[in-house]
Amino acid sequence: MTLPNERGSALIITLMLLVILTAIGIYAISISTTEMSIAIQSKTGTAMLNAAEAGTSHGIDQIPNPLTDCVVALPGNTSYVVSTAGTPNFTIRPGYGANFAFQDFNIVARGMVPSGFAGSRGIAAVVIYGPQAIGTMY
């Protein structure tokens, strides 16, 4: 036997539970979407940094022959651009005789990822090349 003022209370309680469960579901979806975005950005940043480091290593390996905007594609649609600039002349450093000299090289590498992502990471390195024998050695 039901009382007249209790008719439809089950329907109201059920609708309130559905609204609460829907809100929890929407919140869970937004959290997982945010987490996915963070993971993708972290992966992209790591790929850019690794590509820039690869470019720096490539530039160091090419010393003493300077590179100018050498573009190299890597797996995973990443790439790097590296350029090397050396000082025009060898210079004598303290602690070495007049027959030995050094040359400074500036290496700039920029790692890039596929065009769907914006940004790049750059690494600049200064490499001292030498000692090189110059002049007479007697």
NORGI-V811225 format. One record per residue. N is the residue number from 0. RES is the residue in one small letter. SS is DSSP state (A for helix, B for strand, O for the rest). BURIAL is + if it has 24 or more other ideal C-beta (glycine too) atoms within 12 Angstrom, else -. D_FIRST is the distance of its C-alpha to the first C-alpha in Angstrom with 2 decimals. Layout:
n;res;ss;burial;d_first
N;RES;SS;BURIAL;D_FIRST
N;RES;SS;BURIAL;D_FIRST
//
This chain:
n;res;ss;burial;d_first
0;m;O;-;0.00
1;t;O;-;3.81
2;l;O;-;6.77
3;p;A;-;9.57
4;n;A;-;12.09
5;e;A;-;10.65
6;r;O;-;11.05
7;g;O;-;14.04
8;s;A;-;14.54
9;a;A;-;15.04
10;l;A;-;17.67
11;i;A;-;19.49
12;i;A;-;19.64
13;t;A;-;20.94
14;l;A;-;23.50
15;m;A;-;24.70
16;l;A;-;25.25
17;l;A;-;27.16
18;v;A;-;29.30
19;i;A;-;30.12
20;l;A;-;31.04
21;t;A;-;33.14
22;a;A;-;34.98
23;i;A;-;35.71
24;g;A;-;37.01
25;i;A;-;39.25
26;y;A;-;40.62
27;a;A;-;41.40
28;i;A;-;43.21
29;s;A;-;45.27
30;i;A;-;46.26
31;s;A;-;47.35
32;t;A;-;49.29
33;t;A;-;51.05
34;e;A;-;51.89
35;m;A;-;53.30
36;s;A;-;55.44
37;i;A;-;56.76
38;a;A;-;57.65
39;i;A;-;59.49
40;q;A;-;61.41
41;s;A;-;62.38
42;k;A;-;63.61
43;t;A;+;65.53
44;g;A;-;67.15
45;t;A;-;68.21
46;a;A;+;69.66
47;m;A;+;71.63
48;l;A;+;72.99
49;n;A;+;73.99
50;a;A;+;75.72
51;a;A;+;77.61
52;e;A;+;78.71
53;a;A;+;79.89
54;g;A;+;81.87
55;t;A;+;83.46
56;s;A;-;84.48
57;h;A;+;85.90
58;g;A;+;87.88
59;i;A;+;89.26
60;d;A;-;90.31
61;q;O;+;92.29
62;i;O;+;94.43
63;p;O;-;97.31
64;n;O;-;96.69
65;p;O;+;94.49
66;l;O;+;91.59
67;t;O;-;90.63
68;d;O;-;87.05
69;c;B;+;86.56
70;v;B;-;83.14
71;v;B;+;81.68
72;a;B;-;78.46
73;l;B;+;76.35
74;p;A;-;73.53
75;g;A;-;70.07
76;n;A;-;71.48
77;t;B;+;72.86
78;s;B;+;76.45
79;y;B;+;78.89
80;v;B;+;81.84
81;v;B;+;84.63
82;s;B;+;87.84
83;t;B;+;90.62
84;a;B;+;93.31
85;g;B;+;96.26
86;t;O;-;98.78
87;p;O;-;101.89
88;n;O;-;104.28
89;f;O;+;104.31
90;t;B;-;104.65
91;i;O;-;106.21
92;r;O;-;103.92
93;p;O;-;105.04
94;g;O;-;105.93
95;y;O;-;107.33
96;g;O;-;110.86
97;a;O;-;112.07
98;n;O;-;111.87
99;f;B;-;108.07
100;a;B;-;105.60
101;f;B;+;101.88
102;q;B;+;99.82
103;d;B;+;96.38
104;f;B;+;93.68
105;n;B;+;90.51
106;i;B;+;87.77
107;v;B;+;84.73
108;a;B;+;81.91
109;r;B;+;78.74
110;g;B;+;75.84
111;m;B;+;73.71
112;v;O;+;70.56
113;p;O;-;69.39
114;s;O;-;69.26
115;g;O;-;65.45
116;f;O;-;65.80
117;a;O;-;67.82
118;g;O;-;70.18
119;s;B;+;72.92
120;r;B;+;74.17
121;g;B;-;77.82
122;i;B;+;80.11
123;a;B;-;83.61
124;a;B;+;86.12
125;v;B;-;89.72
126;v;B;+;91.88
127;i;B;-;95.40
128;y;B;+;97.53
129;g;B;+;100.67
130;p;B;-;103.11
131;q;B;-;105.21
132;a;B;-;108.94
133;i;O;-;110.85
134;g;O;-;114.53
135;t;O;-;117.04
136;m;O;-;116.13
137;y;O;-;119.45
//
